[in-house]
C-alpha cells in the first residue's frame, strides 16, 4: 500500500463529503499559520524519534508493532469526522462498522448469538467481563492463574470481589488440580483462563476446565487479549498448527476478551469483550435523556461501561477486516509467520552453546537465557541484564526484553541451577511481526555474540527489566 497516496485520498474524500453541507467560514480563533506550524511540527517529529524501532524485525522486545497501513488509513479517515460510538447519534456509520467487526470476532471464537463491543484496552474489556461476573455471582470471588495478567487482581479490588491466584505448572499454565481444590470451598464463582499469558505466551487448558465448569457451576472467562487471534491456527497443518482443544473450547465459555491492537494489526487502543449470552446486557442498562434520541435500536453505549469511544477505532478494524479477515487464510497467515519464527529460533537456541531455552514457546514468545559458569540465578540474572543493555547499543542493535522468573519457577524448568537469589531475569522476545520469519537467524547471531560476551563477565549488572502490559 502507498500510505502517502491513500492518506491524500482520505482527506479528499472527507472534504468532498463536508462540501455537500454548504460553505461556512471557519472561526479565526482556530487559524494556524503554515510557517508557524512548520516550526512546531519539526520539533514534534524530532521528539518522536525518541522511540524504539517497533516496525523493524530487529525489535523483538515488547508486544509492540505499527498498525497495518489499512488500519492507519481507516483510523485517520474516520478521525477527520471524529465520530463517538457511544450512541448512534454520535457515529451511525462507525457504529454499524463496530457491530460488523465484533460479529467477525465472535465468529472467530465460535460464538453464535453474542453481545459484545470494542473497548479502549484489554484492561477495560476484562473489567467489563468481571463486572458482569460479579453481578451474576454476587458474594463469590474470581480465580485466575499466578501468571495471569496483573489486571485481574487489580480489577477484583476495584470491583470489591475477592481474587484468588492459582498456581501454575512447569509450562506456565493454570494448575487445574489446585483450581479444583479452591473450587471445592464454594468461594469462587468465576474462573479466568488465559489464552496467551503476556509473560510467556502460555495457554491455560480451557478444554479441560470445562469439566470443572459443569461440576461446580462456575463461570469461565477467557482472557485472550494477547493470544486470541491464535485460534486461527487451531488444528492447522504445518509446524505452526496449535492443538485445537483449548481454542475450540472458548466457544463454550461465558465470555472472552481479545485485543485487536495486538495481533489484529490495529493502532492502540482497540480491545474487545464478547459475551455468549446476550441477556447480560441488562446489567448495563441506564437512561440518558439527551443521548439516545434518533433511533430505537440498541446503542453501543447501552452495553458498555465506557461512554465516549473513538468511532475511528471501529472504522480502522472494519477496513482491515475487509482486506485481512479474521480467518485462517487472512490474519491466520500473519500469525503463522510469527509462530514459525518462534519455533525456528527455539531450535537455534537449543543447538546453541551459549544460549538455553527457559521454556519452549507455546505461541510466538521465546524465553531464553545466557549459559553461565557457574549456573546460578545471580549469574543468569546479571548476564541477561547485560545482553539486554548491550543489545541496544552499537552499529547493529537488537532490542529485547526481560522477564523476572522467581526461584521456584526457575527450579521447575532448570533444576540444576544454583538458587543463590530469589529469582533471575531471563531474556524474552516477542516475534509478533511476520517479518521475523526472514530475520530471526540474524537476530539469533547477534544475541549469541552478546551472550558470549556476557557470560565472560558473570558479575556484570544491568537494568532494564521489561514488563508486558496492555
Secondary structure, 3 states (H helix, E strand, C coil): CCHHHHHHHHHHHHHHHHHCCCCCCCCHHHCCCHHHHHHHHHHHHHHHCCCCCCCCCCECCCCCCCCCHHHHHHHHHHHCCCCECCCCCCCHHHHHHHHHHHHHHHHHHCCCCCEEEEECCHHHHHHHHHHHHHHHCCCCEEEEECCCCCHHHHHHHHHCCCEEEECECCCCCECHHHHHHHHCCCCEEEEEEEECCCCCCCECCHHHHHHHHHHHCCEEEEEECCCHHHHHHECCCCCCCECHHHHHHHHHCCEEEECCCCCCCCCCCCEEEEECCHHHHHHCCCCCCCCCCCCCCCCHHHHCCCCCCEHHHHHHHHHHHHHCCCCCCCHHHHHHHHHHHHHHHHHHHHCCCCEEEEECCCCCEEEEEECCCCCEHHHHHHHHHHHHHHHCCCCCCCECEEEEEEHHHHHHHCCCCECCCCEEEEEEEECCCCCHHHHHHHHHHHHHHHHHHHHCCCCCCCCCCCCCCC
